Amino acid sequence: MKKPVTIIEIAEKSGVSVSTVSRVLNNSPSVSDKKRKKIQAVIDELGYQPSVFARGMISKKTNTLAVVVPDITNPYFTSLIVKIEQYSKEIGYSLLLFNTMTAGSNKFADTGFKEATAFKSIIEKQVDGVLILGGEIDKEQPNEEYLIALNQLNQQIPVVIIGQKQENCECIFVERDLDKGVTTLTQHLLALGHRKIGFIGGEAGVKVTTQRVDAFKNTLTIYSEVDESLIILNDYYVEDGYHGMQKLLANTENLPTAVVAINDTVAIGVLRALADAQYNCPKDIAVASCDCFPNSEFQIPRITTIDQHNEYLGKASVMKLISAIQSEDENSMIQHSPELIIRESCGARLKGALR
């Protein structure tokens, strides 16, 4: 019987390392096209037939990534997961989703404990890497036991977090530029003549809320004054926008001329509250959002918003994770650049736009 061809023989004949051959066999994006074609030609010439079972046993790789989210119903997480899954499939990885239910109307009380418990399940599933989107890690002061569990997970499996860096956390972070989008949005409203501007949505004690509110205040103080009574921090959902706007409308002597919502979902709630109270948007009160979600262009009016480019964040996070899995240095800078999308709800007159 003919002796089976080994990847060592392929490496020797190709003039490359065994690890490079392994990356080609595992469809790693880190090998150049020229080198990949050369190695593949040798593989074809020698008639190498890889054993999927044996390869998995030797490398201990499952080509599976875990994604941890606090609330799958939140459009931000949903849109980001779609982009992550698209790119993961392109490079030969599948996803396991862990929805911890630590956010939203049905959330559990002890968020840190629930997410730390999920880490144990992730280890049992023998995934190659972990992506964490929000949750306890986004808080200004995460639970200490949660951080310990997260660092322990990272020591066994590479972990990439889409969020702002935390002290005492050893994971890789893909950070978003939370200031630029809010600053651009607030400047746009100021340029339209608004000076009394409110802010609705976001949970206190969460970094994304803190940074966006700070950017809003800093920009507003350049041309106007900040009215703390016009800032309502509650949460990130439709009902929060609705109830927040109701609270502002209750004080008819101090109504804002424009409102910044922390995301499109909150903005939808704001628009509904305005309509129920017989206010016209944008004629009476303009509305704009810090975070673009799918279908916001089909609202009435269409929502002026900030595109956070989740397709870029998703791809960048997967690339960082794959590099960590393969023990390669990935020093590329993350250049996240939010983009203003001007639509009807802010009141700007656009050529060809509906009013």
C-alpha positions in Angstrom: 0.0 0.0 0.0 1.3 3.5 -0.9 2.3 5.5 2.1 0.1 8.6 2.6 1.5 12.0 1.7 2.1 14.2 4.7 2.1 18.0 5.0 5.8 17.8 5.9 6.5 16.5 2.4 4.3 19.2 0.9 6.2 21.9 3.0 9.6 20.6 1.9 8.7 20.5 -1.8 7.0 23.9 -1.7 9.9 25.5 0.2 7.7 26.8 3.0 7.0 25.9 6.7 4.6 23.3 7.8 2.5 26.0 9.5 2.1 27.8 6.2 0.9 24.6 4.5 -1.5 24.2 7.4 -2.9 27.7 6.9 -3.5 27.0 3.3 -5.4 23.7 4.1 -7.5 25.7 6.7 -8.3 28.5 4.2 -6.5 31.1 6.3 -6.6 34.6 4.7 -3.1 35.3 5.9 -1.3 33.5 3.0 -0.6 35.5 -0.2 -2.3 34.4 -3.4 1.0 33.6 -5.0 2.2 31.4 -2.2 -1.2 29.7 -1.9 -1.2 28.8 -5.6 2.3 27.4 -5.4 1.4 25.2 -2.4 -1.9 24.1 -3.9 0.0 23.0 -7.0 2.2 20.7 -4.9 -0.8 19.4 -3.0 -2.5 18.5 -6.4 0.7 17.0 -7.8 1.2 14.7 -4.7 -2.4 13.8 -4.5 -2.7 14.8 -0.9 -6.1 13.9 0.8 -6.4 15.6 4.1 -8.4 13.9 6.9 -10.8 16.3 8.4 -11.0 14.3 11.6 -7.3 13.9 11.9 -6.6 17.5 11.2 -9.1 18.6 13.8 -7.6 16.2 16.4 -4.0 17.4 15.7 -4.7 21.2 15.5 -7.5 21.1 18.1 -9.4 23.5 15.8 -13.1 23.3 15.1 -13.4 26.3 12.7 -16.1 27.6 15.0 -16.4 31.0 16.6 -18.6 32.0 19.6 -20.4 35.3 19.6 -21.8 36.6 22.9 -24.5 39.2 23.0 -26.7 40.6 25.8 -29.9 40.9 23.7 -30.4 39.4 20.2 -33.5 41.6 19.7 -31.4 44.8 19.8 -31.0 45.9 16.1 -27.4 47.0 16.8 -26.3 43.5 17.8 -28.4 41.8 15.0 -26.9 44.0 12.3 -23.4 43.4 13.6 -23.8 39.6 13.8 -25.0 39.5 10.2 -21.8 41.1 9.1 -19.7 38.9 11.3 -21.3 35.8 10.0 -21.0 36.8 6.4 -17.2 37.4 6.7 -16.7 34.3 8.9 -18.3 32.1 6.3 -16.1 33.5 3.6 -13.0 32.3 5.5 -14.4 28.9 6.5 -15.7 29.6 10.0 -19.2 29.0 11.5 -20.7 30.8 14.5 -22.2 29.7 17.8 -24.5 32.4 19.3 -24.8 32.9 23.0 -27.6 35.3 23.9 -27.2 36.0 27.6 -30.4 38.0 27.9 -28.7 40.6 30.2 -30.3 43.6 28.4 -33.7 44.5 27.2 -37.2 44.2 28.8 -36.7 40.5 29.6 -33.2 40.8 31.0 -31.9 38.9 34.0 -30.9 40.9 37.1 -27.3 39.7 37.7 -25.7 40.4 34.3 -22.1 39.7 35.3 -23.0 36.3 36.7 -25.1 35.3 33.7 -22.3 36.2 31.2 -19.6 34.5 33.3 -21.7 31.4 33.3 -21.9 31.6 29.5 -18.1 31.5 29.4 -18.1 28.0 30.9 -20.4 26.8 28.1 -18.1 28.3 25.5 -15.1 26.4 26.8 -17.2 23.2 26.7 -18.1 23.8 23.1 -14.3 23.9 22.2 -14.6 26.9 19.9 -11.5 28.5 18.4 -12.2 32.0 19.4 -14.8 34.3 21.0 -16.4 37.7 20.0 -18.1 39.7 22.7 -20.6 42.4 21.7 -21.6 44.6 24.6 -23.0 43.5 27.9 -21.2 43.7 31.2 -17.9 44.7 29.5 -19.5 48.0 28.3 -20.2 49.2 31.9 -18.1 52.0 33.4 -17.3 49.6 36.3 -17.8 46.0 35.3 -18.3 43.3 37.9 -14.9 42.2 39.3 -15.8 38.5 39.2 -16.9 38.9 35.6 -13.6 40.4 34.7 -11.7 37.5 36.4 -13.8 35.0 34.5 -13.3 36.9 31.2 -9.5 37.0 31.6 -9.5 33.3 32.5 -11.5 32.6 29.3 -9.0 34.7 27.3 -6.1 32.6 28.6 -7.7 29.5 27.1 -9.3 30.9 24.0 -8.6 34.2 22.2 -11.2 36.8 22.9 -12.0 40.0 20.8 -14.4 42.6 22.2 -16.2 45.2 20.1 -16.3 48.0 22.6 -14.2 50.5 24.5 -11.1 49.3 26.3 -11.4 48.4 30.0 -8.7 48.5 32.6 -7.7 45.1 34.0 -9.0 43.3 30.9 -6.4 41.4 28.8 -8.6 40.8 25.7 -8.2 42.4 22.3 -10.6 45.4 21.8 -12.0 46.8 18.5 -13.0 50.3 19.6 -15.6 52.5 18.0 -15.2 56.2 17.6 -18.1 57.2 19.8 -17.3 61.0 19.8 -17.1 61.7 16.1 -20.7 60.7 15.2 -22.4 62.6 18.0 -20.2 65.6 17.5 -21.0 65.7 13.7 -24.7 65.2 14.4 -24.9 68.0 17.0 -23.0 70.3 14.8 -25.4 69.6 12.0 -28.4 70.5 14.2 -26.6 73.7 15.4 -26.0 74.6 11.8 -29.7 74.3 11.1 -30.3 77.0 13.8 -31.2 74.8 16.8 -29.9 75.9 20.2 -32.2 74.2 22.6 -31.4 70.5 21.9 -32.5 67.5 24.0 -30.9 64.1 24.3 -32.9 60.9 24.9 -31.9 57.3 25.5 -29.0 55.3 26.8 -28.4 53.7 30.2 -26.3 55.6 32.8 -23.1 53.9 33.8 -22.5 52.4 30.4 -19.5 53.7 28.4 -21.3 54.2 25.1 -23.9 56.4 26.9 -21.3 58.4 28.9 -19.1 59.1 25.9 -22.0 60.1 23.6 -23.6 62.4 26.2 -20.2 64.0 26.9 -19.6 64.6 23.2 -23.1 66.0 22.9 -22.6 68.4 25.8 -19.1 69.5 24.7 -20.3 70.3 21.2 -23.4 72.1 22.4 -21.5 74.4 24.8 -19.5 75.8 21.9 -22.5 77.6 20.5 -25.2 77.3 23.2 -25.9 76.1 26.7 -26.6 72.6 28.0 -30.0 72.2 29.7 -29.7 69.2 32.0 -33.5 68.9 32.2 -33.6 68.1 28.5 -31.3 65.1 28.9 -33.2 61.8 29.6 -31.2 58.7 30.2 -33.2 55.5 30.4 -32.4 52.7 28.0 -31.9 51.8 24.3 -35.4 50.7 23.1 -38.5 52.1 21.5 -40.4 52.5 24.7 -37.5 54.5 26.2 -37.7 57.0 23.3 -41.5 57.2 23.7 -41.5 57.8 27.5 -38.5 60.1 27.3 -40.2 62.3 24.8 -43.4 62.3 26.8 -41.4 63.6 29.8 -40.0 66.4 27.7 -43.3 67.3 26.2 -44.9 67.5 29.7 -43.0 70.8 30.3 -44.5 72.9 27.6 -42.6 76.0 28.8 -39.2 74.4 28.1 -39.6 72.4 24.9 -36.5 71.6 22.8 -36.5 72.5 19.1 -34.5 69.3 18.4 -33.8 66.0 20.0 -30.8 63.7 19.6 -31.7 60.0 20.2 -29.0 57.5 21.2 -30.1 55.2 18.3 -32.7 54.7 15.6 -34.9 52.5 17.8 -35.1 55.2 20.4 -35.8 57.8 17.7 -38.8 55.7 16.5 -40.2 56.0 20.0 -39.6 59.7 20.0 -41.4 60.1 16.7 -44.4 58.2 17.9 -44.7 60.3 21.1 -44.5 63.5 19.0 -47.2 62.2 16.7 -49.5 61.2 19.6 -49.1 64.6 21.1 -50.0 66.3 17.7 -46.5 67.7 17.2 -45.0 67.7 13.7 -41.4 66.4 13.1 -39.4 68.2 11.9 -41.5 71.4 11.8 -42.1 71.6 15.5 -39.3 69.4 16.9 -36.5 67.9 14.8 -35.1 64.5 15.5 -31.7 62.8 14.8 -30.1 59.6 15.9 -26.5 58.6 16.9 -26.7 55.0 15.5 -28.2 53.9 12.2 -30.2 50.6 12.2 -31.8 48.8 9.3 -35.1 50.3 7.8 -34.8 53.7 9.4 -35.0 55.2 5.9 -38.6 53.8 5.7 -39.9 55.6 8.8 -42.1 58.7 8.6 -40.2 60.9 8.5 -37.0 59.2 7.4 -34.5 59.4 10.2 -31.4 61.6 10.0 -28.8 59.3 11.6 -25.1 58.2 11.9 -23.9 55.2 10.0 -21.5 53.4 12.3 -20.4 51.1 9.4 -21.0 47.8 11.1 -19.7 46.0 8.0 -16.2 47.4 8.8 -16.4 46.7 12.5 -17.6 43.1 11.9 -14.8 42.3 9.4 -12.1 44.0 11.5 -13.2 42.1 14.6 -13.1 38.7 12.8 -9.7 39.5 11.3 -8.3 40.4 14.7 -9.7 37.2 16.2 -8.4 34.9 13.4 -4.9 36.4 13.8 -5.0 35.8 17.5 -6.2 32.2 16.9 -3.2 31.6 14.6 -0.8 33.3 17.1 0.0 36.0 14.5 0.7 39.7 15.2 -2.2 41.8 13.9 -1.0 45.4 14.4 -3.3 47.0 11.9 -5.0 50.2 13.2 -8.8 50.2 13.5 -10.0 53.3 11.6 -13.6 53.5 12.5 -15.2 56.5 11.0 -19.0 57.2 11.6 -20.8 58.9 8.8 -23.7 61.4 8.9 -26.8 60.5 6.8 -29.1 63.5 6.3 -32.7 62.6 5.9 -36.1 64.3 6.6 -36.4 64.2 10.4 -33.8 66.9 11.0 -35.6 69.4 8.7 -32.7 70.0 6.3 -33.8 70.8 2.8 -32.4 68.2 0.5 -32.6 68.2 -3.3 -35.2 65.6 -4.3 -36.0 64.7 -0.7 -39.6 64.4 0.6 -40.7 66.8 3.4 
